Amino acid sequence: MTTDQLPDAPTAPAGGDGTGGDGTGGEAAAAAERVWRRMRTMVLDRHSRRREVCETLDLSFIRVKALLRLSRGPSTMHELAVSLATDRPYTTIVVDELERRQLVLRTVDPDDRRRRVVELTDAGRDTAHRAERILNDPPEALLQLPPADLATLDRITDTLAGDPDATA
């Protein structure tokens, strides 16, 4: 199903949007829902790079996510589990596989010998960079936008997401 085929979100009847105002709150919420649905469709359904990155790197997507997280710096196993939204045993399985492939190194935390710290090896850094290149490759539809539209979209997405490179 394409974005154009998706049904529009139901809108509240005029004056019945529950805002007690002139109805613009409901219209804005409905528009935001449509925009969000279209963005999800574009990124997750039409132009998802997950399969490509997994096939290219011969890794599951959770392992790719772990490499990308670790590309920002070393992490304890607990921090990695939280950032991946996985439980500790599963995170251990993920790290075991990455370690077996020599993409990560797991060491004892010098400040707390009960904790393990995971960091990328040189091969892991290279693999994470390859993953970033694949995942950040814009779809043709985006490249075909007129420069003014692309600049507007750039400004809007910067406002919505902020600079991803500024976050830790």
Sequence and secondary structure as in RCSB ss.txt:
>XXXX:A:sequence
MTTDQLPDAPTAPAGGDGTGGDGTGGEAAAAAERVWRRMRTMVLDRHSRRREVCETLDLSFIRVKALLRLSRGPS
TMHELAVSLATDRPYTTIVVDELERRQLVLRTVDPDDRRRRVVELTDAGRDTAHRAERILNDPPEALLQLPPADL
ATLDRITDTLAGDPDATA
>XXXX:A:secstr
  GGGS       TT SSSSSSSHHHHHHHHHHHHHHHHHIIIIIIS  HHHHHHHHT  HHHHHHHHHHTT  E
EHHHHHHHHT  HHHHHHHHHHHHHTTSEEEEEETTEEEEEEEEE HHHHHHHHHHHHHHT   HHHHTS HHHH
HHHHHHHHHHH  GGG  
